[in-house]
Amino acid sequence: MPYAFQIVSQLLELNQGTIPEFYQGFLTGILQPLPWQQRGSIPGLVRLLRAYLDKDAPNLVRTKQLETILGIIQQRLIPSKLHDSWAFELLDGTVSNVPAYVSAASYQTLSLLTLDSETMHQYLRDIIMSLLNRLKSSRTDKFVVGLVHWICYTSSLETGGYTPDTIPEVINGIQPQ
């Protein structure tokens, strides 16, 4: 199975245009808890979810599947010392494809999004809380490096409404100063 996820993810990455129906049905299956319980499947599953985010993030947001992906990150990947680096890989894919805010002007370009005025920003507090709790409870050097990389990566994005102040603002919202 782990190799099948990697092959399907590569096929999806190489696919041009819209995602065929076969891949849409496949996504529902990999968002279930069962595939994530097999340790060897995690790299292939993360790569496959990253491919879905790269190809069709607006649809994932519209169908509320982004919430399931963020749940996998928070409940399965961040707490695991073995898989925490995959959490950051998936978080990088999420912030690079899902805007923090959706302005009125960007509704035309992201026509599939039918959200209020924000998308990723509403989840950032919970994600950062999970990251900070993990940092407090079981810090490892690998986790600290991944966290710093993710904060810098998110701060350096020039699209999606992310700014260098996005993460510090969310952290200050959790605990001022």
C-alpha positions as CSV (number, residue, x, y, z in Angstrom):
1,M,0.0,0.0,0.0
2,P,2.7,2.6,0.8
3,Y,4.1,2.4,-2.7
4,A,0.6,2.6,-4.2
5,F,0.1,6.0,-2.5
6,Q,3.4,7.2,-3.9
7,I,2.6,6.1,-7.4
8,V,-0.9,7.6,-7.3
9,S,0.5,10.9,-5.9
10,Q,3.1,11.0,-8.7
11,L,0.3,10.4,-11.3
12,L,-1.7,13.2,-9.8
13,E,1.3,15.6,-9.8
14,L,1.9,14.9,-13.5
15,N,-1.8,15.2,-14.4
16,Q,-2.6,18.3,-16.4
17,G,-5.9,20.2,-16.0
18,T,-8.7,19.2,-13.7
19,I,-8.6,16.2,-11.4
20,P,-10.4,13.2,-12.9
21,E,-13.3,11.6,-10.9
22,F,-11.2,8.6,-9.9
23,Y,-8.9,10.8,-7.8
24,Q,-11.8,12.5,-6.1
25,G,-13.1,9.2,-4.9
26,F,-9.7,8.1,-3.8
27,L,-9.4,11.2,-1.6
28,T,-12.3,10.2,0.5
29,G,-10.6,6.9,1.3
30,I,-7.3,8.4,2.4
31,L,-9.0,10.9,4.7
32,Q,-10.3,8.0,6.8
33,P,-8.3,7.0,10.0
34,L,-7.4,3.5,8.8
35,P,-4.7,4.3,6.2
36,W,-3.0,6.6,8.7
37,Q,-2.5,3.8,11.2
38,Q,0.1,2.0,9.1
39,R,3.4,3.7,9.8
40,G,4.9,3.0,6.4
41,S,2.1,4.7,4.5
42,I,2.6,8.1,6.1
43,P,5.1,9.5,3.6
44,G,3.0,8.4,0.6
45,L,-0.2,9.7,2.1
46,V,1.4,13.1,2.9
47,R,2.8,13.3,-0.6
48,L,-0.7,12.5,-2.0
49,L,-2.4,15.0,0.1
50,R,0.2,17.6,-0.9
51,A,-0.6,16.8,-4.5
52,Y,-4.3,17.3,-3.9
53,L,-3.6,20.6,-2.2
54,D,-1.4,21.7,-5.1
55,K,-3.9,20.7,-7.7
56,D,-7.3,21.5,-6.2
57,A,-7.1,23.4,-2.9
58,P,-10.3,25.5,-3.5
59,N,-12.3,22.3,-3.8
60,L,-10.8,20.9,-0.6
61,V,-11.8,24.1,1.2
62,R,-15.3,24.2,-0.4
63,T,-16.0,20.5,0.5
64,K,-14.7,21.0,4.1
65,Q,-12.0,18.3,3.4
66,L,-9.3,20.8,4.5
67,E,-10.7,20.5,8.0
68,T,-10.1,16.8,7.9
69,I,-6.5,17.3,6.6
70,L,-5.8,19.8,9.4
71,G,-7.2,17.3,11.9
72,I,-4.8,14.6,10.6
73,I,-2.0,17.1,11.0
74,Q,-3.0,18.0,14.6
75,Q,-4.0,14.6,15.9
76,R,-1.9,12.1,14.0
77,L,1.3,13.9,12.8
78,I,2.2,16.7,15.2
79,P,2.0,14.5,18.4
80,S,4.2,11.8,16.8
81,K,8.0,12.1,17.2
82,L,8.4,9.8,14.3
83,H,6.1,11.6,11.9
84,D,6.3,15.3,13.0
85,S,8.4,16.2,10.0
86,W,5.5,15.1,7.7
87,A,3.2,17.5,9.6
88,F,5.4,20.4,8.5
89,E,5.5,19.1,4.9
90,L,1.7,19.1,4.9
91,L,1.5,22.5,6.6
92,D,3.8,23.9,4.0
93,G,1.5,22.6,1.3
94,T,-1.5,24.0,3.1
95,V,-0.3,27.5,3.6
96,S,1.1,27.7,0.1
97,N,-2.2,26.7,-1.5
98,V,-4.9,28.0,0.9
99,P,-5.0,31.7,1.5
100,A,-5.0,33.2,5.0
101,Y,-7.6,35.7,3.9
102,V,-9.8,36.0,0.9
103,S,-10.4,39.5,-0.2
104,A,-13.3,40.6,-2.3
105,A,-10.9,41.0,-5.3
106,S,-9.6,37.4,-5.0
107,Y,-13.1,35.9,-5.0
108,Q,-13.0,36.2,-8.8
109,T,-9.8,34.2,-9.0
110,L,-10.9,31.7,-6.4
111,S,-14.4,31.3,-7.7
112,L,-14.9,27.9,-6.0
113,L,-14.3,29.3,-2.5
114,T,-17.6,30.0,-0.9
115,L,-16.3,31.1,2.5
116,D,-16.6,34.1,4.7
117,S,-13.8,36.6,4.7
118,E,-11.1,34.2,5.8
119,T,-10.0,30.7,5.1
120,M,-6.7,29.4,6.7
121,H,-6.6,32.2,9.3
122,Q,-9.5,30.6,11.2
123,Y,-7.5,27.5,11.7
124,L,-4.1,29.0,12.4
125,R,-4.7,29.5,16.1
126,D,-5.6,25.8,16.6
127,I,-2.6,24.6,14.6
128,I,-0.2,26.9,16.4
129,M,-1.6,25.8,19.8
130,S,-0.9,22.1,18.8
131,L,2.6,23.0,17.7
132,L,3.3,25.0,20.9
133,N,1.8,22.2,23.1
134,R,4.1,19.7,21.4
135,L,7.0,22.0,21.8
136,K,6.3,22.3,25.5
137,S,5.6,18.6,26.2
138,S,8.2,16.7,24.1
139,R,10.6,19.0,22.3
140,T,13.1,17.5,19.9
141,D,15.7,19.2,17.8
142,K,14.0,17.9,14.6
143,F,10.7,19.4,15.7
144,V,12.2,22.8,16.6
145,V,13.9,23.0,13.2
146,G,10.7,22.1,11.5
147,L,8.7,24.7,13.4
148,V,11.2,27.4,12.7
149,H,11.3,26.4,9.0
150,W,7.4,26.5,8.9
151,I,7.2,29.9,10.5
152,C,9.8,31.3,8.2
153,Y,8.2,29.7,5.2
154,T,4.8,31.0,6.1
155,S,6.2,34.5,6.8
156,S,7.9,34.6,3.4
157,L,4.9,33.8,1.3
158,E,3.9,36.6,-1.0
159,T,0.5,35.3,-1.8
160,G,-2.6,34.4,0.1
161,G,-2.6,37.3,2.5
162,Y,0.3,35.9,4.5
163,T,2.7,38.5,5.9
164,P,5.7,38.4,8.2
165,D,3.3,39.4,10.9
166,T,0.7,36.6,10.4
167,I,2.2,34.0,12.8
168,P,3.4,36.5,15.5
169,E,-0.2,38.0,15.5
170,V,-1.7,34.6,16.0
171,I,0.7,33.8,18.8
172,N,0.0,37.1,20.4
173,G,-3.7,36.3,20.2
174,I,-3.0,33.2,22.2
175,Q,-0.9,34.9,24.8
176,P,-0.1,38.6,24.5
177,Q,3.6,39.6,24.5
